Amino acid sequence: MTKIKPFYDGLVLGGGIAGMQAALDLAGQGFEVLLVEKEPTIGGVMVGLNKVFPTLDCSSCICTPRMAEVAHHDRISVLCYTDLVRARRRNAGFEVILRKKPRYVVEEDCIGCSLCELACPYFAPHEFDQGLGARAAIYIPHGNAIPQVPVLDPDYCMLDGNCARACPKNCIDFAQQAEELSVGVGSIIVATGLRLTPMGAKKQYGGDRHANVMNPLAMERVQSSNGPYGHILRPSDGKIPRSVAYVQCAGSRDQSIGVPYCSRVCCMYALKQAIMIRHQRHDTQVTIYHMDIRAFGKGYEQFYRRAQSEGVRVVKAKVARITEVENGDLSLRVELIDEGGRVADIRHDLVVLSQGTIPGWRPEGALPLEVDDDGFFAIPDIAARPANSTAEGIFVAGVATGPKDIPDSIVEAGAAAMEAAMYLDRVRESAGEMA
């Protein structure tokens, strides 16, 4: 049975960079915090990135120490692989029902030796590597995962007992069931992050059909030293790409797919990845097709200029469709705006769709929160109090409120933690006066 306290001052939903920062900031003010993450490990999207823009610092080197700090903080309890079922208001706080999914591993006994993973002969596409790599049916999500506890995937496990026989602590439990947990909390911070728009959202681009049309998170993993390949290769045949194209606004600023807004980070991550391709493969030509480049943050315009100076071609154009031709190459039908609207068919080895961001989670009755037309959580006074939701005692941070980059997500997490701390202080003061 999972052991948690009956009451926490704060519940943080989401273990990405915003959720971790909010938990650390709230716990740092003396409050007890429960951090709940739906995936088997904390870290969110950021831990899977290669570099961050515009500094090109190692993303994991920034994120992993924060993960460790959260895991070892005396006032933070972490529940991974857990979903929020519902939260109901109780006086000034909330009664929260959580559902902890089965790992089929007794977490308290596991020592993270990976012997079960090594003994498993059955493999599946690796989610952390965006399906480009493989992992065993029982696996630790990645090398920096916290907790370092494997999770068994019943869809691929053949129940042959190899992992159980290899486990030195006898902690494999094939009969483990989901647990429903009830806990009281004084406040809630929602930092549920993002998802990318589906690869097949724009059918004319063939993102769900053509092997060499990649999503940007897959390119992050390909570029990472601990990624599935170790260096940049085409997924279809392992060929080193000599010509790479980025198609901007492939999943945002498009009413036809229900994402009319700008996702803010797409231009910058495309420029970052383009620079990294040029650093790794000096003879690879990288072209970014865009309607306009939006470089709005500190140092972003300089980063844009740097990309151009390092040989990245930035072309103002509209891509009408992507067609697969012989050898897995791709032909792009392009309207070249700076050339008077001339239409051309341009061939590339590899294409990356700069997909937009959409909400990572929707409350659907689990929380009494309103959402805007775009699906992100509504903020009544976004100018003055950007962390305050439409419900008293519930605060929001990061991409849960709209598209933003990592620095803005961290700043909002701090604001949410401060708002939650002030709310808890007011509740305690009011309770003291009533007593």
C-alpha positions as CSV (number, residue, x, y, z in Angstrom):
1,M,0.0,0.0,0.0
2,T,1.2,3.5,-0.9
3,K,1.8,5.6,2.3
4,I,0.9,9.2,2.2
5,K,0.0,11.7,4.9
6,P,-3.7,12.5,5.5
7,F,-3.2,16.2,4.8
8,Y,-0.8,18.4,2.8
9,D,-0.7,22.2,2.6
10,G,-0.3,22.1,-1.1
11,L,-1.0,19.6,-3.9
12,V,1.0,20.2,-7.1
13,L,-0.4,18.5,-10.2
14,G,2.4,17.9,-12.8
15,G,6.0,17.0,-12.3
16,G,7.5,19.0,-15.2
17,I,9.8,22.0,-14.7
18,A,6.9,24.3,-13.6
19,G,5.5,21.8,-11.2
20,M,8.8,21.0,-9.6
21,Q,9.7,24.7,-9.2
22,A,6.3,25.4,-7.7
23,A,6.7,22.5,-5.2
24,L,10.2,23.6,-4.3
25,D,9.1,27.2,-3.8
26,L,6.1,26.3,-1.7
27,A,8.0,23.8,0.4
28,G,10.8,26.3,0.9
29,Q,8.3,28.5,2.8
30,G,7.7,25.7,5.3
31,F,4.6,24.1,3.7
32,E,4.1,20.4,3.2
33,V,3.6,19.5,-0.5
34,L,2.4,16.5,-2.4
35,L,3.6,16.4,-6.0
36,V,1.5,14.2,-8.3
37,E,2.7,13.2,-11.8
38,K,0.8,11.0,-14.3
39,E,4.0,9.5,-15.8
40,P,6.3,7.0,-14.1
41,T,8.9,9.7,-13.5
42,I,9.1,13.4,-12.8
43,G,10.9,15.7,-15.2
44,G,8.2,16.3,-17.9
45,V,9.1,17.4,-21.4
46,M,12.2,19.3,-20.4
47,V,14.3,16.3,-19.3
48,G,14.0,14.8,-22.8
49,L,15.3,17.9,-24.6
50,N,18.8,18.1,-25.9
51,K,19.7,21.8,-25.4
52,V,17.8,24.9,-24.3
53,F,17.6,28.2,-26.3
54,P,19.2,30.7,-26.6
55,T,22.2,29.6,-24.5
56,L,22.5,26.0,-25.8
57,D,23.0,24.8,-22.3
58,C,22.3,21.1,-21.6
59,S,18.7,20.7,-20.8
60,S,19.1,17.6,-18.7
61,C,22.0,19.3,-16.7
62,I,19.5,21.9,-15.6
63,C,16.5,19.7,-15.1
64,T,18.0,16.6,-13.4
65,P,19.4,18.5,-10.3
66,R,16.0,20.0,-9.8
67,M,14.4,16.5,-10.0
68,A,16.8,15.2,-7.3
69,E,16.1,18.3,-5.1
70,V,12.4,17.6,-5.3
71,A,12.9,13.9,-4.5
72,H,15.1,14.5,-1.5
73,H,13.2,17.5,0.0
74,D,12.0,16.8,3.5
75,R,8.7,18.6,2.9
76,I,7.9,17.2,-0.6
77,S,6.2,13.8,-1.2
78,V,6.2,12.5,-4.7
79,L,3.5,10.3,-6.3
80,C,4.3,9.2,-9.8
81,Y,2.1,7.2,-12.2
82,T,-0.9,8.8,-10.5
83,D,-4.0,10.5,-11.9
84,L,-6.3,13.0,-10.2
85,V,-9.8,11.5,-10.1
86,R,-11.6,14.5,-8.5
87,A,-11.1,17.3,-6.0
88,R,-14.0,18.5,-3.9
89,R,-14.0,21.6,-1.7
90,R,-14.0,20.9,2.0
91,N,-14.2,24.1,4.1
92,A,-11.2,26.2,3.0
93,G,-9.4,23.3,1.5
94,F,-10.1,20.2,-0.7
95,E,-10.6,16.5,-0.4
96,V,-8.7,14.9,-3.3
97,I,-9.1,11.4,-4.7
98,L,-6.1,10.0,-6.6
99,R,-5.7,6.9,-8.6
100,K,-2.2,5.3,-8.5
101,K,-1.7,3.0,-11.5
102,P,0.0,-0.3,-11.0
103,R,3.7,-0.6,-11.8
104,Y,3.6,-4.3,-11.0
105,V,6.7,-3.6,-8.9
106,V,6.8,-3.0,-5.1
107,E,8.4,0.4,-5.1
108,E,9.4,0.3,-1.4
109,D,11.5,-2.8,-2.0
110,C,13.0,-2.0,-5.4
111,I,16.7,-1.0,-5.5
112,G,16.7,0.1,-9.1
113,C,19.3,-2.5,-10.2
114,S,17.7,-3.0,-13.7
115,L,18.3,-6.7,-13.6
116,C,14.6,-7.3,-14.4
117,E,14.9,-5.1,-17.5
118,L,18.1,-6.9,-18.6
119,A,16.3,-10.3,-18.2
120,C,13.3,-9.3,-20.3
121,P,13.4,-10.6,-23.9
122,Y,10.3,-8.7,-25.1
123,F,10.6,-5.2,-26.5
124,A,8.4,-2.2,-27.5
125,P,8.8,1.3,-28.9
126,H,10.4,3.5,-26.3
127,E,8.2,6.4,-25.3
128,F,11.0,8.6,-24.0
129,D,12.7,8.3,-27.4
130,Q,9.5,9.2,-29.2
131,G,9.2,5.6,-30.5
132,L,12.5,5.7,-32.3
133,G,14.3,3.5,-29.8
134,A,13.3,0.3,-28.0
135,R,12.8,-0.6,-24.4
136,A,11.9,-3.9,-22.6
137,A,8.4,-4.8,-21.5
138,I,9.6,-3.9,-17.9
139,Y,11.8,-0.9,-17.9
140,I,13.1,2.2,-16.1
141,P,11.8,5.2,-18.2
142,H,15.3,6.6,-18.8
143,G,18.7,6.9,-17.1
144,N,17.8,10.0,-15.1
145,A,14.3,8.9,-14.1
146,I,13.2,9.7,-10.5
147,P,12.2,7.4,-9.0
148,Q,14.6,4.8,-10.4
149,V,11.9,2.1,-10.3
150,P,10.8,0.1,-13.3
151,V,7.3,-0.1,-14.7
152,L,5.9,-3.2,-16.3
153,D,3.9,-2.8,-19.5
154,P,1.2,-5.5,-19.6
155,D,0.6,-4.9,-23.3
156,Y,4.0,-6.4,-24.1
157,C,4.8,-8.6,-21.1
158,M,4.4,-12.4,-21.8
159,L,4.3,-13.2,-18.1
160,D,7.1,-15.7,-18.5
161,G,8.6,-14.8,-15.1
162,N,12.1,-13.9,-16.3
163,C,12.0,-10.5,-14.6
164,A,10.7,-12.0,-11.3
165,R,13.4,-14.6,-11.3
166,A,16.1,-12.0,-11.9
167,C,14.9,-9.6,-9.2
168,P,17.2,-9.9,-6.1
169,K,14.5,-8.3,-3.9
170,N,11.5,-10.3,-5.0
171,C,9.5,-7.1,-5.7
172,I,7.8,-8.1,-9.0
173,D,4.1,-8.3,-8.4
174,F,2.1,-9.4,-11.4
175,A,-1.2,-9.2,-9.4
176,Q,-0.7,-5.6,-8.3
177,Q,-3.9,-3.4,-8.7
178,A,-4.5,0.3,-9.0
179,E,-4.9,2.1,-5.7
180,E,-7.4,4.8,-4.9
181,L,-6.0,7.3,-2.4
182,S,-7.8,10.0,-0.5
183,V,-6.0,13.0,0.9
184,G,-6.8,16.5,2.2
185,V,-5.0,19.5,0.8
186,G,-5.1,23.2,1.7
187,S,-4.4,24.5,-1.9
188,I,-3.8,23.2,-5.4
189,I,-1.3,24.3,-8.0
190,V,-2.0,23.0,-11.5
191,A,1.1,22.7,-13.7
192,T,0.0,20.0,-16.1
193,G,2.2,21.1,-19.0
194,L,1.8,20.5,-22.7
195,R,1.2,18.1,-25.6
196,L,2.2,18.7,-29.2
197,T,-0.5,18.9,-31.9
198,P,-0.9,15.5,-33.6
199,M,1.4,14.7,-36.4
200,G,-1.6,13.9,-38.7
201,A,-3.4,17.2,-37.9
202,K,-2.5,18.6,-41.4
203,K,-3.1,15.7,-43.7
204,Q,-1.2,17.4,-46.6
205,Y,2.0,17.2,-44.7
206,G,1.9,13.4,-44.2
207,G,3.3,13.5,-40.6
208,D,1.4,10.3,-39.8
209,R,2.4,8.6,-43.0
210,H,5.9,9.4,-44.1
211,A,8.7,7.9,-42.0
212,N,11.1,10.8,-42.7
213,V,8.6,13.5,-41.5
214,M,9.6,13.9,-37.9
215,N,8.1,15.7,-34.9
216,P,10.4,18.1,-33.0
217,L,10.6,16.1,-29.8
218,A,11.9,13.1,-31.9
219,M,14.6,15.4,-33.3
220,E,15.5,16.4,-29.8
221,R,16.1,12.8,-28.9
222,V,18.0,12.1,-32.2
223,Q,20.3,15.0,-31.4
224,S,20.9,13.9,-27.8
225,S,24.1,12.0,-26.9
226,N,21.9,9.5,-25.0
227,G,19.3,9.3,-27.8
228,P,18.4,6.2,-29.8
229,Y,21.0,6.7,-32.5
230,G,23.8,8.7,-30.9
231,H,23.8,11.1,-33.9
232,I,21.5,12.4,-36.6
233,L,20.1,9.7,-38.9
234,R,17.0,9.3,-41.0
235,P,14.4,7.0,-39.3
236,S,13.6,5.1,-42.4
237,D,17.0,3.9,-43.5
238,G,19.7,5.2,-41.2
239,K,21.0,7.5,-43.9
240,I,22.8,10.7,-42.8
241,P,20.6,13.5,-44.0
242,R,22.3,16.0,-46.3
243,S,19.3,18.3,-46.6
244,V,16.9,19.0,-43.7
245,A,13.7,21.2,-43.9
246,Y,11.7,22.7,-41.0
247,V,8.1,23.6,-41.7
248,Q,6.9,26.3,-39.3
249,C,3.4,26.7,-38.0
250,A,2.7,23.1,-38.9
251,G,0.5,22.7,-35.9
252,S,-0.5,26.3,-34.8
253,R,-1.8,29.6,-36.2
254,D,-4.3,27.5,-38.2
255,Q,-8.0,27.7,-37.6
256,S,-8.6,24.6,-39.7
257,I,-7.0,22.3,-37.1
258,G,-8.5,24.2,-34.1
259,V,-5.2,25.9,-33.1
260,P,-5.5,29.5,-34.2
261,Y,-2.9,30.9,-31.7
262,C,0.9,31.1,-31.9
263,S,2.7,28.5,-29.8
264,R,5.5,30.9,-29.1
265,V,8.4,28.4,-28.9
266,C,8.3,26.8,-32.4
267,C,10.5,29.3,-34.1
268,M,13.1,29.2,-31.4
269,Y,13.3,25.4,-31.1
270,A,13.5,25.1,-34.9
271,L,16.4,27.6,-34.9
272,K,18.1,25.7,-32.0
273,Q,17.8,22.3,-33.6
274,A,19.0,23.8,-37.0
275,I,22.1,25.2,-35.3
276,M,22.8,21.8,-33.6
277,I,22.4,20.0,-36.9
278,R,25.0,22.4,-38.4
279,H,27.3,21.8,-35.5
280,Q,27.1,18.0,-35.8
281,R,27.0,17.8,-39.6
282,H,28.8,20.8,-41.2
283,D,27.9,19.7,-44.7
284,T,24.1,19.3,-44.0
285,Q,22.0,22.1,-45.4
286,V,19.2,23.2,-43.1
287,T,16.3,25.3,-44.4
288,I,13.5,26.8,-42.3
289,Y,10.3,27.6,-44.2
290,H,8.3,30.2,-42.3
291,M,5.5,32.8,-42.5
292,D,7.4,35.0,-40.1
293,I,10.0,34.4,-37.3
294,R,8.8,35.3,-33.9
295,A,11.9,35.9,-31.7
296,F,10.4,37.8,-28.7
297,G,12.5,36.9,-25.7
298,K,15.8,38.0,-24.2
299,G,18.6,37.1,-26.6
300,Y,16.2,35.5,-29.0
301,E,16.7,38.0,-31.9
302,Q,20.5,37.6,-31.5
303,F,20.0,33.8,-31.6
304,Y,18.1,34.1,-34.8
305,R,20.9,36.1,-36.3
306,R,23.4,33.6,-35.1
307,A,21.6,30.8,-36.8
308,Q,21.7,32.6,-40.1
309,S,25.4,33.4,-39.7
310,E,26.1,29.7,-39.1
311,G,24.6,28.7,-42.4
312,V,20.9,28.0,-41.6
313,R,18.7,29.1,-44.5
314,V,15.6,31.0,-43.4
315,V,13.1,31.2,-46.2
316,K,9.8,33.1,-46.1
317,A,7.5,30.7,-47.7
318,K,4.3,28.6,-47.4
319,V,4.5,24.9,-47.7
320,A,1.4,23.5,-49.4
321,R,2.1,19.8,-49.2
322,I,4.8,17.2,-48.6
323,T,5.0,14.1,-50.9
324,E,7.2,11.1,-50.4
325,V,9.3,10.2,-53.5
326,E,11.9,7.6,-54.3
327,N,14.3,6.4,-51.6
328,G,12.2,7.9,-48.9
329,D,13.1,11.5,-49.9
330,L,10.5,14.2,-49.6
331,S,9.3,16.8,-52.1
332,L,7.8,20.0,-50.7
333,R,5.5,22.1,-52.8
334,V,6.5,25.6,-51.7
335,E,5.2,29.1,-52.4
336,L,8.3,31.3,-52.1
337,I,6.9,34.6,-50.8
338,D,10.1,36.7,-51.2
339,E,10.2,35.6,-54.9
340,G,6.9,37.0,-55.8
341,G,4.9,33.9,-54.9
342,R,6.8,31.6,-57.2
343,V,5.8,28.0,-56.7
344,A,8.5,25.3,-56.6
345,D,9.0,21.7,-55.7
346,I,12.0,21.4,-53.4
347,R,13.5,18.0,-52.4
348,H,14.8,17.2,-48.9
349,D,16.1,14.1,-47.2
350,L,14.3,14.8,-43.9
351,V,11.5,17.2,-42.7
352,V,10.7,18.3,-39.2
353,L,7.2,19.7,-38.6
354,S,7.3,22.5,-36.1
355,Q,4.2,21.5,-34.2
356,G,2.3,23.7,-31.8
357,T,1.5,23.2,-28.2
358,I,-1.9,22.3,-26.8
359,P,-2.9,21.7,-23.1
360,G,-1.3,18.6,-21.6
361,W,-4.4,17.9,-19.4
362,R,-8.1,19.0,-19.2
363,P,-10.0,18.9,-16.0
364,E,-13.2,17.3,-17.4
365,G,-14.9,17.5,-14.0
366,A,-11.9,16.6,-11.9
367,L,-11.4,20.2,-10.9
368,P,-13.9,23.1,-10.7
369,L,-11.9,25.2,-13.2
370,E,-12.9,27.1,-16.3
371,V,-11.0,26.8,-19.5
372,D,-10.8,29.3,-22.4
373,D,-11.8,28.6,-25.9
374,D,-8.3,27.4,-26.7
375,G,-8.5,24.7,-24.0
376,F,-6.0,26.4,-21.6
377,F,-7.1,27.3,-18.1
378,A,-8.8,30.7,-17.8
379,I,-7.2,33.5,-15.9
380,P,-9.6,36.2,-14.7
381,D,-6.8,38.9,-14.2
382,I,-3.9,37.8,-16.3
383,A,-2.1,41.1,-16.1
384,A,-2.1,41.5,-12.3
385,R,-2.4,37.9,-11.0
386,P,-1.4,35.5,-13.8
387,A,-1.3,32.5,-11.4
388,N,-4.9,32.8,-10.1
389,S,-7.5,30.5,-11.6
390,T,-11.3,30.9,-11.6
391,A,-11.5,28.9,-8.3
392,E,-10.4,30.1,-4.9
393,G,-7.5,28.1,-3.6
394,I,-6.5,26.7,-7.0
395,F,-3.6,28.2,-8.8
396,V,-2.0,27.6,-12.2
397,A,1.5,27.7,-13.7
398,G,3.4,27.0,-16.8
399,V,1.9,25.9,-20.1
400,A,-1.3,25.0,-18.3
401,T,-2.4,28.6,-18.9
402,G,-1.0,29.0,-22.4
403,P,2.1,28.5,-24.6
404,K,5.3,29.7,-23.1
405,D,9.0,29.0,-22.9
406,I,11.0,27.5,-19.9
407,P,12.0,30.7,-18.2
408,D,8.4,32.1,-18.3
409,S,7.2,28.7,-16.9
410,I,9.6,28.9,-14.0
411,V,8.6,32.5,-13.2
412,E,4.9,31.6,-13.2
413,A,5.6,28.6,-11.0
414,G,7.2,30.9,-8.4
415,A,4.2,33.2,-8.7
416,A,1.8,30.3,-8.2
417,A,3.7,29.1,-5.1
418,M,3.6,32.6,-3.6
419,E,-0.1,32.9,-4.3
420,A,-0.7,29.5,-2.7
421,A,1.4,30.5,0.3
422,M,-0.5,33.7,0.8
423,Y,-3.8,31.9,0.5
424,L,-2.8,29.3,3.1
425,D,-1.6,32.1,5.5
426,R,-5.0,33.8,5.1
427,V,-6.9,30.6,5.8
428,R,-4.8,29.9,8.9
429,E,-5.2,33.5,10.1
430,S,-8.9,33.3,9.6
431,A,-9.1,29.9,11.4
432,G,-7.1,31.4,14.3
433,E,-9.5,34.3,14.6
434,M,-12.5,32.0,14.6
435,A,-11.0,29.9,17.3
